[in-house]
Amino acid sequence: MLRLYNPRPPKPLVDWTWTIGLLSAHGLALLALVWLALVNPKIPVWISEGAEAELAAAVPPAVASRAQIAEPAAPRRMQIVERFYK
């Protein structure tokens, strides 16, 4: 079987240069955060205080008032019937 030479190879589905660049940027940011947490011992305390404050604000009050459910005075059908027979 005769194969024709293709001067242009097929385009790859994933652009690996961008993928590697983004992964390395995220990895460097993570390493920087871990390094800062290890070098400065106050940072983990700040993080835990911030998490505690965020969780404390999310807790609902202990005693919540019951919501009253609104109910119509009379069913809608009865109102229509009463109007018809007046």
HELIX and SHEET records of a PDB file:
HELIX    1   1 TRP A   16  VAL A   39  1                                  24    
HELIX    2   2 LYS A   42  ALA A   58  1                                  17    
HELIX    3   3 ARG A   76  TYR A   85  1                                  10    
END                                                                             
